[in-house]
Amino acid sequence: MWFSRNRDPSVVCPACGSEIPRSRAREYDKYGDRWDREDKRFEYLCKPCYGELCHYPRDGLEDALVELEADCHPWETVVDRYLQALEERDEPLEES
């Protein structure tokens, strides 16, 4: 069996569309947990796009966005609904 000399496959950055060698890319997990690798498929971002990402925890973010986008709304409405949901979630609980 003959092997290709190019052992570094290229990947396409989903943020900007540039094609880069895998060794120069940064692994990205949209769920924010790149250490739990079981049954996952990662995307690969170029270094500039990866650097622009927010690296804060985002527990529940993906589920919240999917739920908000379930109905057909303009993107601005989805963002407004998301911000409203965040405000409601972060309100202090009333004492009984």
TASULFEN-V363640 format. One line per field, one symbol per residue. ss: DSSP state (@ for helix, = for strand, . for the rest). A space follows every 10 residues. Layout:
ss=???
This chain:
ss=.........= ==......== =@@@.===.. .......... ..===.@@@@ @......... @@@@@@@@.. ....@@@@@@ @@@@@@@@@@ ......
